[in-house]
Every structure is written in structure tokens, then in C-alpha cells.
């Protein structure tokens, strides 16, 4: 006969698992919005209709939903017409649609009539609707939608813009030379895909040697220019620019100018050019030697961490350096480890300092260590509970008793 039982301690595993395992999905509303326009290429004087649908696909009712849909310059609601809403109220002056509440799985629809007002006739007139996110709404990407009215002969409407730009010149490691790196995030708001996208870059003064695009990011790479082909609606391209090694005895400002161009009409060219001022720091020759058999307290050298975060004075680097000074340099084993680390880490640091993906991976690996240093009590408690869980699981695995009758 087979008798199977579980020991009382096994419930500890269940409770600890519930408490410790991160919750990846929280109950709450999940709002999304879509938009269509009919017709997309109206004849002269012909009105169009924008259809906006807001839906709740979450686990709870959405309360007090607000949608903003303000017609852009060049479009107006035709005289004698008004928006039709399946629920709520639309204020044409502010563009606010007060939807109200939506139960799980429900949707609300607004039909918004529009007509060109005759003041301008650009290739594209794009209307965007956005729903104000509610607590628990974890997918912001679907909180807005756009649709465009196009002139005859215009195939699509796009909007390119520079979402982010990161310029870095890490302090040198065991030398007096470093490289400048620039990472830029180019996005297309849509609503159509952008073709023949080209990104150009200039730096003034031109003192960064061979400061140019990474060829692997471009379909065609030239000096100061990168052709990236097509970017889909909502799509993102991440481009890298890296210089050759250089030395610099005094800090100076550099002006970076980025221009975005597409083969398709861009309905908002005001964000196609970005100009920023950045600092190229003085590069200080770092000494890899360890005088007196160790490194002094307060030394800024934390090679791998500095290369990963790009700055010797970043908060995470300072946390690691403080741990070194307080807990490693104060005893013989710690000093031995520091001595080994400083002799062996520079090659790895040099490898990752100009590779953004490698830097991100190292930051991801070091971040839990940084958090454990900052919150040691929580780290010890988490480790203790994890050990208890493992012990309970082992005991549970032996909780099957076979008895022969």
C-alpha cells in the first residue's frame, strides 16, 4: 500500500513562495485605444469620420476614463455636425471625451466628424487620441492611437523623432586615452511606416577622431550619415556612434546636431532636428599599479563598474567603492581580493566600455549586488527565507512513505 502525506513544514514553502516570488501580473484595468479614419484621402470639401474605440481588457472595472482627442490645426468639425459617443460626453473645445466607467471586456466608441478648414493643405493631417492611464494599467504603448488624412498621391504619413540621446566619454583605464560614444534612439510615431530613413550627425568642433556610425546599424553608412531603411509605425532603431581613441588635456564643450529625414511626408518636422551641448571631459591617466601592496581608501578606480556605468562618480559606482573602502580594504583577505581584481579587471573593462550591450549586461549583473550592499538586512532575510524554502522542499520530497502491507 502507498501512503502519501505532506509534513506541516511544507506549508512554509507555499507561504514563502507566495511572499517571495515577484508578482508579474496585477489585477487591474487595462485600457487600450484604436483609431480609424474614413475616407483616408477625401476629395476637396468632403468630410471624414474618425472612429475612436477605447476598451478595457483588464481584470477589473475601469473607473472615470478620460480620453483626449483634439483635432489638429487644419481640421474642424463641420458646421451642423457633432461627435457621436456611445457613452459619456465629448467637449469639442477642450477635446476631452469623458467616457465614464467600463466593465471588464467592454468598449466605448466615438465617431468624430472632421473637415479641412481651408487654412492649410499639407500632405498629411494627423489626429491623435490618448487615454489617460489608470493605476494598474501596465501597457502604456496602447494608450494612444493616430490616423491621418492624406492628400491625393500621398501614400502614408509618418513622424520621426529622437526619443533619447546618450553621450559618454569614460575615464581611461590604465592609459591616458578613451573613446567617445553616442547612442541615439530614433522612433517613428506613424501612423504609417517610414521608408528611406536617413540619420545625419555633426559635431562642432570636430575634435573627436573618426566619430562615426557603426556600420552594422546602417544599410548604408557614410561619414556623418546612416541610412536605416524602413521604420515601422511605432518602431524604434537604436544607433551607435563611436570615435577612435584620443587623449584630452582639458575639458571642452561639443555641439551635437542630429537630423532625421524620411522618403515619406513627415507631418511634424519640428522634431526632426535635435541640437544638444555635451562636455568632453579632461582625460586623466589612471595608474594600474597598487602601491604598498594595495589601493588607497577613496581611490576612484573601480574599473569594471566605471566602464559599465560610464562615470566614476555614478551612485552605483560610489556604492561599490564605499563597500570596498569599508569592508575589503580593512582586512587582509579583502585587500588580497582587491589586489587581484585591480590586476585582472582592466582588460575586461576596456572591452565593455565601448560596447553598449556589454555595458548593459554588466550593469544588470552588478545591480543586485549594489542593492544587497545598500539594503543588507533585506538581503540577509531574503537569503535566509530562500534557504528555508530549499530545506522544506527537500523535506517535502522525502514526505512520501512507502509501506508494504
NORQUI-V7782 format. One record per pair of residues at least 12 apart in sequence whose C-alpha atoms are under 10 Angstrom apart, sorted by sequence separation. I is the first residue (numbers start at 1). J is the second residue. If there is no record, write none. Layout:
BEGIN
I	J
I	J
END
This chain:
BEGIN
37	49
38	50
54	66
85	97
87	99
88	100
130	142
131	143
132	144
168	180
169	181
200	212
201	213
211	223
212	224
213	225
214	226
215	227
259	271
260	272
261	273
300	312
305	317
306	318
36	49
37	50
38	51
54	67
85	98
86	99
87	100
88	101
97	110
130	143
131	144
167	180
168	181
169	182
186	199
200	213
210	223
211	224
212	225
213	226
226	239
259	272
260	273
288	301
300	313
304	317
305	318
36	50
37	51
83	97
85	99
87	101
129	143
130	144
131	145
167	181
168	182
199	213
210	224
212	226
258	272
259	273
260	274
286	300
287	301
303	317
324	338
35	50
36	51
37	52
52	67
77	92
87	102
129	144
130	145
166	181
167	182
168	183
226	241
258	273
259	274
286	301
288	303
302	317
305	320
35	51
36	52
76	92
128	144
129	145
130	146
166	182
167	183
257	273
258	274
259	275
301	317
302	318
305	321
34	51
35	52
36	53
52	69
128	145
129	146
165	182
166	183
167	184
224	241
257	274
258	275
286	303
300	317
34	52
35	53
127	145
128	146
129	147
165	183
166	184
256	274
257	275
258	276
300	318
302	320
33	52
34	53
35	54
127	146
128	147
164	183
165	184
166	185
199	218
256	275
257	276
302	321
33	53
34	54
87	107
88	108
90	110
92	112
126	146
127	147
128	148
164	184
165	185
198	218
217	237
255	275
256	276
257	277
298	318
301	321
32	53
33	54
34	55
69	90
70	91
71	92
86	107
87	108
88	109
89	110
126	147
127	148
163	184
164	185
165	186
198	219
202	223
203	224
217	238
218	239
255	276
256	277
300	321
32	54
33	55
66	88
68	90
69	91
70	92
71	93
86	108
87	109
88	110
90	112
125	147
126	148
127	149
162	184
163	185
164	186
198	220
199	221
200	222
201	223
202	224
217	239
218	240
254	276
255	277
256	278
299	321
302	324
31	54
32	55
33	56
65	88
66	89
67	90
68	91
69	92
70	93
71	94
85	108
86	109
87	110
124	147
125	148
126	149
162	185
163	186
164	187
198	221
200	223
201	224
202	225
216	239
217	240
254	277
255	278
298	321
299	322
31	55
32	56
66	90
70	94
71	95
85	109
86	110
124	148
125	149
126	150
161	185
162	186
163	187
200	224
201	225
215	239
216	240
217	241
253	277
254	278
255	279
297	321
298	322
30	55
31	56
32	57
69	94
70	95
84	109
85	110
86	111
123	148
124	149
125	150
161	186
162	187
163	188
199	224
200	225
201	226
214	239
215	240
253	278
254	279
297	322
299	324
29	55
30	56
31	57
32	58
68	94
69	95
70	96
84	110
85	111
123	149
124	150
125	151
160	186
161	187
162	188
199	225
200	226
213	239
214	240
215	241
252	278
253	279
254	280
298	324
299	325
29	56
30	57
31	58
48	75
68	95
69	96
70	97
83	110
84	111
85	112
122	149
123	150
124	151
160	187
161	188
198	225
199	226
200	227
213	240
214	241
252	279
253	280
297	324
298	325
28	56
29	57
30	58
47	75
49	77
67	95
68	96
69	97
83	111
84	112
122	150
123	151
124	152
159	187
160	188
161	189
180	208
198	226
199	227
212	240
213	241
214	242
251	279
252	280
253	281
297	325
298	326
28	57
29	58
30	59
47	76
48	77
67	96
68	97
82	111
83	112
84	113
121	150
122	151
123	152
159	188
160	189
179	208
180	209
182	211
197	226
198	227
199	228
212	241
213	242
214	243
251	280
252	281
296	325
297	326
28	58
29	59
30	60
47	77
48	78
66	96
67	97
68	98
82	112
83	113
121	151
123	153
124	154
158	188
159	189
160	190
179	209
181	211
182	212
183	213
197	227
198	228
211	241
212	242
213	243
250	280
251	281
252	282
295	325
27	58
28	59
29	60
30	61
31	62
47	78
66	97
67	98
81	112
82	113
83	114
123	154
124	155
126	157
158	189
159	190
180	211
181	212
182	213
196	227
197	228
198	229
210	241
211	242
212	243
231	262
250	281
251	282
26	58
27	59
28	60
29	61
30	62
46	78
51	83
53	85
65	97
66	98
67	99
81	113
82	114
97	129
99	131
123	155
124	156
125	157
126	158
157	189
158	190
159	191
179	211
181	213
196	228
197	229
198	230
210	242
211	243
212	244
230	262
248	280
249	281
250	282
251	283
297	329
26	59
27	60
28	61
29	62
50	83
51	84
52	85
53	86
65	98
66	99
67	100
81	114
96	129
116	149
123	156
124	157
126	159
157	190
158	191
159	192
195	228
196	229
197	230
209	242
210	243
211	244
225	258
227	260
229	262
230	263
248	281
249	282
250	283
296	329
297	330
28	62
29	63
31	65
33	67
49	83
51	85
64	98
65	99
66	100
95	129
96	130
97	131
115	149
123	157
124	158
156	190
157	191
158	192
159	193
160	194
195	229
196	230
197	231
208	242
209	243
210	244
211	245
224	258
225	259
226	260
227	261
228	262
229	263
248	282
249	283
250	284
295	329
64	99
65	100
66	101
77	112
78	113
79	114
96	131
114	149
156	191
157	192
158	193
159	194
194	229
195	230
196	231
208	243
209	244
210	245
227	262
247	282
248	283
249	284
294	329
63	99
64	100
65	101
77	113
78	114
79	115
156	192
157	193
158	194
194	230
195	231
208	244
209	245
247	283
248	284
249	285
302	338
63	100
64	101
65	102
76	113
77	114
78	115
155	192
156	193
157	194
158	195
160	197
193	230
194	231
195	232
208	245
209	246
246	283
247	284
304	341
62	100
63	101
64	102
75	113
76	114
77	115
78	116
156	194
193	231
194	232
208	246
247	285
303	341
304	342
62	101
63	102
75	114
76	115
77	116
78	117
156	195
192	231
193	232
194	233
207	246
208	247
302	341
303	342
307	346
61	101
62	102
63	103
74	114
75	115
76	116
77	117
192	232
193	233
194	234
199	239
201	241
208	248
295	335
302	342
61	102
62	103
71	112
74	115
75	116
76	117
190	231
191	232
192	233
193	234
194	235
207	248
294	335
301	342
303	344
304	345
307	348
308	349
60	102
61	103
62	104
71	113
74	116
75	117
76	118
148	190
188	230
189	231
190	232
191	233
192	234
193	235
293	335
294	336
303	345
304	346
307	349
60	103
61	104
69	112
71	114
73	116
74	117
75	118
146	189
147	190
148	191
188	231
189	232
190	233
191	234
293	336
294	337
295	338
302	345
303	346
304	347
306	349
307	350
310	353
59	103
60	104
61	105
62	106
71	115
73	117
74	118
75	119
145	189
146	190
147	191
148	192
187	231
188	232
189	233
190	234
294	338
295	339
302	346
303	347
304	348
305	349
307	351
308	352
309	353
310	354
54	99
56	101
57	102
58	103
59	104
60	105
61	106
74	119
75	120
145	190
146	191
147	192
186	231
187	232
188	233
189	234
190	235
207	252
293	338
294	339
303	348
304	349
307	352
308	353
56	102
57	103
58	104
59	105
73	119
74	120
75	121
145	191
146	192
187	233
188	234
189	235
208	254
293	339
294	340
303	349
304	350
307	353
308	354
320	366
55	102
56	103
57	104
58	105
73	120
74	121
187	234
188	235
189	236
205	252
207	254
295	342
302	349
303	350
304	351
306	353
307	354
308	355
309	356
316	363
323	370
54	102
55	103
56	104
57	105
58	106
74	122
187	235
188	236
205	253
206	254
290	338
294	342
304	352
305	353
307	355
308	356
55	104
56	105
57	106
186	235
187	236
188	237
204	253
205	254
206	255
290	339
304	353
308	357
310	359
317	366
320	369
55	105
56	106
57	107
74	124
75	125
186	236
187	237
204	254
205	255
289	339
303	353
308	358
309	359
316	366
319	369
320	370
323	373
55	106
56	107
74	125
75	126
185	236
186	237
187	238
203	254
204	255
205	256
307	358
308	359
309	360
316	367
319	370
322	373
323	374
54	106
55	107
56	108
73	125
74	126
75	127
185	237
186	238
202	254
203	255
204	256
290	342
307	359
308	360
318	370
319	371
54	107
55	108
72	125
73	126
184	237
185	238
186	239
202	255
203	256
204	257
289	342
290	343
306	359
308	361
309	362
316	369
317	370
320	373
53	107
54	108
55	109
71	125
72	126
73	127
184	238
185	239
202	256
203	257
288	342
289	343
305	359
308	362
309	363
316	370
319	373
320	374
53	108
54	109
71	126
72	127
183	238
184	239
185	240
201	256
202	257
203	258
288	343
304	359
307	362
308	363
315	370
316	371
319	374
52	108
53	109
54	110
71	127
72	128
183	239
184	240
201	257
202	258
307	363
308	364
52	109
53	110
70	127
71	128
182	239
183	240
184	241
200	257
201	258
202	259
305	362
51	109
52	110
53	111
69	127
70	128
71	129
182	240
183	241
200	258
201	259
288	346
304	362
305	363
308	366
316	374
51	110
52	111
69	128
70	129
181	240
182	241
183	242
199	258
200	259
201	260
304	363
50	110
51	111
52	112
68	128
69	129
70	130
181	241
182	242
199	259
200	260
49	110
50	111
51	112
68	129
69	130
180	241
181	242
182	243
198	259
199	260
200	261
305	366
49	111
50	112
51	113
67	129
68	130
69	131
180	242
181	243
198	260
199	261
304	366
49	112
50	113
67	130
68	131
128	191
179	242
180	243
181	244
197	260
198	261
199	262
48	112
49	113
50	114
66	130
67	131
68	132
126	190
127	191
179	243
180	244
197	261
198	262
48	113
49	114
66	131
67	132
126	191
178	243
179	244
180	245
196	261
197	262
198	263
47	113
48	114
49	115
65	131
66	132
67	133
178	244
179	245
180	246
195	261
196	262
197	263
47	114
48	115
65	132
66	133
177	244
178	245
179	246
194	261
195	262
196	263
197	264
46	114
47	115
48	116
64	132
65	133
66	134
177	245
178	246
179	247
194	262
195	263
196	264
46	115
47	116
65	134
176	245
177	246
178	247
193	262
194	263
195	264
45	115
46	116
64	134
176	246
177	247
178	248
194	264
195	265
31	102
44	115
45	116
63	134
160	231
176	247
177	248
193	264
194	265
44	116
45	117
62	134
175	247
176	248
192	264
194	266
203	275
208	280
29	102
31	104
42	115
45	118
62	135
158	231
160	233
163	236
165	238
169	242
172	245
176	249
192	265
199	272
200	273
201	274
202	275
203	276
204	277
207	280
29	103
30	104
33	107
35	109
37	111
42	116
44	118
62	136
75	149
158	232
159	233
160	234
162	236
163	237
164	238
165	239
166	240
167	241
168	242
169	243
172	246
182	256
184	258
186	260
199	273
201	275
203	277
29	104
30	105
32	107
33	108
34	109
35	110
36	111
37	112
38	113
54	129
62	137
69	144
158	233
159	234
160	235
161	236
162	237
163	238
167	242
172	247
28	104
29	105
31	107
33	109
35	111
37	113
52	128
53	129
54	130
60	136
67	143
68	144
69	145
157	233
158	234
160	236
190	266
37	114
50	127
52	129
54	131
59	136
67	144
69	146
189	266
190	267
50	128
52	130
58	136
188	266
50	129
58	137
58	138
56	137
41	124
40	124
37	126
54	143
145	234
167	256
37	127
54	144
36	127
35	127
53	145
35	128
52	145
141	234
165	258
34	128
35	129
52	146
34	129
52	147
33	129
34	130
50	146
51	147
162	258
33	130
50	147
162	259
32	130
33	131
50	148
161	259
162	260
32	131
50	149
160	259
161	260
31	131
160	260
161	261
180	280
31	132
32	133
48	149
159	260
160	261
31	133
159	261
160	262
30	133
31	134
159	262
29	133
30	134
158	262
29	134
30	135
31	136
32	137
158	263
159	264
161	266
178	283
28	134
29	135
30	136
31	137
158	264
159	265
160	266
176	282
177	283
178	284
28	135
29	136
30	137
31	138
32	139
40	147
41	148
42	149
44	151
157	264
158	265
159	266
160	267
161	268
176	283
177	284
178	285
28	136
29	137
30	138
31	139
32	140
33	141
34	142
40	148
41	149
42	150
43	151
44	152
156	264
157	265
158	266
159	267
160	268
161	269
163	271
175	283
176	284
177	285
27	136
28	137
29	138
30	139
31	140
32	141
33	142
34	143
35	144
36	145
37	146
38	147
39	148
40	149
41	150
42	151
43	152
155	264
156	265
157	266
158	267
159	268
160	269
161	270
162	271
165	274
167	276
175	284
176	285
177	286
26	136
27	137
28	138
30	140
32	142
33	143
34	144
35	145
36	146
37	147
38	148
39	149
40	150
41	151
42	152
154	264
155	265
156	266
157	267
158	268
159	269
160	270
161	271
162	272
167	277
168	278
169	279
170	280
171	281
174	284
175	285
176	286
25	136
26	137
31	142
32	143
33	144
34	145
35	146
36	147
37	148
38	149
39	150
40	151
41	152
154	265
157	268
158	269
159	270
160	271
161	272
162	273
165	276
167	278
168	279
169	280
170	281
171	282
172	283
173	284
174	285
175	286
176	287
243	354
26	138
30	142
31	143
32	144
33	145
34	146
35	147
36	148
37	149
40	152
41	153
159	271
160	272
161	273
162	274
166	278
167	279
168	280
169	281
171	283
172	284
173	285
174	286
175	287
242	354
25	138
30	143
31	144
32	145
33	146
34	147
35	148
41	154
159	272
160	273
161	274
167	280
168	281
169	282
170	283
171	284
172	285
173	286
174	287
175	288
241	354
242	355
41	155
169	283
171	285
172	286
173	287
174	288
240	354
40	155
150	265
171	286
172	287
173	288
174	289
240	355
40	156
240	356
148	267
174	301
173	301
173	302
174	303
171	301
173	303
172	303
173	304
171	303
173	306
172	306
173	307
171	306
172	307
170	306
171	307
170	307
169	307
170	308
170	309
171	310
170	310
171	311
123	264
124	265
126	267
168	309
169	310
170	311
171	312
123	265
124	266
125	267
126	268
168	310
169	311
170	312
122	265
123	266
124	267
125	268
167	310
168	311
122	266
123	267
124	268
122	267
173	345
174	346
178	350
181	353
182	354
173	346
174	347
180	353
181	354
183	356
172	346
173	347
179	353
180	354
181	355
182	356
178	353
179	354
181	356
173	349
174	350
178	354
172	349
173	350
172	350
170	350
173	353
172	353
171	353
170	353
169	353
170	354
168	353
169	354
168	354
20	382
20	385
19	385
20	386
17	385
16	385
17	386
16	386
13	385
16	388
17	389
12	385
13	386
16	389
15	389
13	388
14	389
12	388
13	389
12	389
13	390
11	389
13	391
14	392
9	388
10	389
13	392
14	393
9	389
12	392
13	393
10	391
11	392
12	393
9	391
10	392
11	393
9	392
10	393
13	396
8	392
9	393
10	394
7	392
10	395
11	396
9	395
10	396
9	396
10	397
7	395
8	396
6	395
7	396
10	399
6	396
5	396
6	397
7	398
6	398
7	399
5	398
6	399
7	400
5	399
6	400
4	399
5	400
6	401
3	399
4	400
5	401
3	400
4	401
2	400
3	401
4	402
2	401
3	402
4	403
1	401
2	402
3	403
1	402
2	403
3	404
1	403
2	404
1	404
2	405
1	405
END
